[in-house]
C-alpha cells in the first residue's frame, strides 16, 4: 500500500510536468485566435473609408498676408469669427505678444488645433518680421478660413517699406 505522501508527491510531479505543455498549447491557440480576430475584415463601404480619410486628413489651403503689426488683431478676430473654437482670447494675446517680441529677420511658427463646422483641423502660422514692423504671415488652414482671409486681405492696407 502506498503512503499518502508518496501519492501526493507523484500527483504534484505529474501536475508540474503537464503545466508547461498545456500552457504553451493554450498560448498558441489563443494567439492564433487573436490574430484571426484582428485580421478579420471590417465590412466598410468605399464611402465610409473616404469619409474617414476626409475627417482625419482635411484639405488645407494657403495664403500669405503682408501687413503691419497694428492690423494683426483685426486679422485674428476675423479668423475667430470664421472658426467655431480653438483660438480663444488667451491664445490670441499670447500669439500677438510673441509677434511683438519677435526680432526682425527671424522666422517663427505656431500651430493651433481649431474646430470649424464640427470638423477638427490644424491651422499653421509662419511669420517673419522686418525692421519696419512689417509682418509676412503665411497661413495654412481649411479652405473656408483661407477664403475669408483672402477677402479680408483686400480690406487691409498693404505693408509699404519704411
C-alpha positions in Angstrom: 0.0 0.0 0.0 1.2 3.4 -1.0 1.6 6.1 1.5 -0.4 9.3 1.1 2.7 11.5 1.0 4.1 9.4 -1.9 0.8 9.7 -3.8 0.7 13.4 -3.2 4.2 13.9 -4.3 3.6 11.9 -7.5 0.4 14.0 -8.2 2.4 17.2 -7.8 5.2 16.0 -10.1 2.6 15.0 -12.8 0.9 18.4 -12.4 4.2 20.3 -12.7 5.2 18.2 -15.8 1.9 18.9 -17.5 1.6 22.6 -16.7 4.3 23.7 -19.2 3.0 21.9 -22.3 -0.7 22.8 -21.5 0.2 26.4 -21.0 2.2 26.5 -24.3 -0.7 24.9 -26.2 -3.2 27.3 -24.8 -0.9 30.3 -25.6 -0.6 29.1 -29.2 -4.3 28.6 -29.6 -5.2 32.0 -28.1 -2.6 33.7 -30.2 -4.0 32.2 -33.4 -7.5 33.2 -32.4 -6.4 36.7 -31.6 -4.7 37.1 -34.9 -7.8 35.9 -36.8 -10.0 38.3 -34.9 -7.5 41.2 -35.5 -7.1 40.4 -39.2 -10.9 39.9 -39.8 -12.2 42.2 -42.4 -14.4 45.0 -41.2 -17.3 45.4 -43.6 -17.0 49.0 -44.8 -18.1 50.7 -48.0 -15.8 52.9 -50.0 -17.8 55.9 -49.0 -17.1 55.2 -45.3 -13.4 55.0 -45.9 -13.4 58.2 -47.9 -15.4 60.0 -45.1 -12.9 58.8 -42.5 -10.0 59.9 -44.6 -11.6 63.3 -45.0 -12.1 63.6 -41.3 -8.5 62.6 -40.5 -6.8 64.5 -43.3 -8.8 67.6 -44.1 -8.0 69.7 -47.1 -5.7 72.6 -46.4 -5.2 75.8 -48.4 -2.6 78.5 -48.0 -2.3 82.3 -48.2 0.3 85.0 -47.5 -0.6 88.2 -45.8 1.8 91.1 -45.7 0.8 93.9 -43.4 1.9 96.0 -40.4 1.6 94.6 -36.9 -1.1 97.0 -36.0 -3.6 95.2 -38.3 -2.9 91.7 -36.8 -5.6 91.9 -34.0 -8.2 92.5 -36.7 -6.9 89.6 -38.7 -7.0 87.2 -35.8 -10.5 88.4 -34.9 -11.6 87.6 -38.5 -10.2 84.1 -38.1 -12.0 83.7 -34.8 -15.3 84.7 -36.5 -14.7 82.0 -39.1 -13.9 79.1 -36.8 -16.0 77.5 -34.0 -13.3 77.1 -31.4 -9.6 76.7 -30.9 -8.4 80.2 -30.8 -9.5 81.9 -27.6 -8.5 85.2 -26.1 -5.5 83.9 -24.2 -4.1 82.2 -27.3 -4.5 85.3 -29.5 -3.0 87.5 -26.8 -0.1 85.2 -26.4 0.5 85.0 -30.2 0.3 88.8 -30.6 2.9 89.1 -27.8 5.1 86.6 -29.5 4.9 88.5 -32.7 5.6 91.8 -31.0 8.7 90.5 -29.1 10.0 88.8 -32.3 13.2 90.2 -33.6 13.5 91.2 -37.2 14.8 88.7 -39.7 13.8 85.6 -37.8 11.1 83.2 -38.8 8.7 81.8 -36.2 5.9 79.3 -36.3 2.8 78.4 -34.4 0.2 75.6 -34.8 -3.3 75.7 -33.4 -6.0 73.0 -33.4 -9.2 74.5 -34.4 -12.8 73.3 -34.9 -14.8 74.6 -37.9 -18.3 73.3 -38.7 -17.8 70.4 -36.4 -14.5 69.3 -38.1 -11.2 69.4 -36.2 -8.2 70.6 -38.1 -5.0 72.4 -37.6 -4.0 76.0 -38.5 -0.3 76.6 -39.2 1.1 80.0 -39.0 4.6 81.1 -40.1 5.8 84.6 -39.9 8.8 86.8 -40.5 9.2 90.4 -39.4 11.4 93.1 -40.9 12.9 96.3 -39.4 9.9 98.4 -40.3 7.3 96.5 -38.3 6.0 94.7 -41.3 4.9 91.1 -41.0 4.8 88.5 -43.7 2.3 85.9 -42.4 1.9 82.5 -44.1 -1.3 80.8 -43.1 -2.3 77.2 -43.8 -5.8 76.2 -42.8 -9.1 74.9 -44.1 -10.3 76.3 -47.4 -13.1 78.3 -45.9 -10.8 80.1 -43.4 -8.4 80.9 -46.2 -11.3 82.2 -48.4 -12.4 84.5 -45.6 -8.8 85.7 -45.1 -8.3 86.4 -48.8 -11.5 88.6 -48.7 -10.2 90.4 -45.6 -6.7 90.8 -47.1 -8.2 93.1 -49.7 -9.5 95.4 -47.0 -6.3 96.0 -45.0 -3.5 98.2 -46.2 -0.5 96.5 -47.7 2.8 96.9 -45.9 4.8 99.6 -47.5 8.5 100.0 -46.9 9.8 102.5 -44.4 
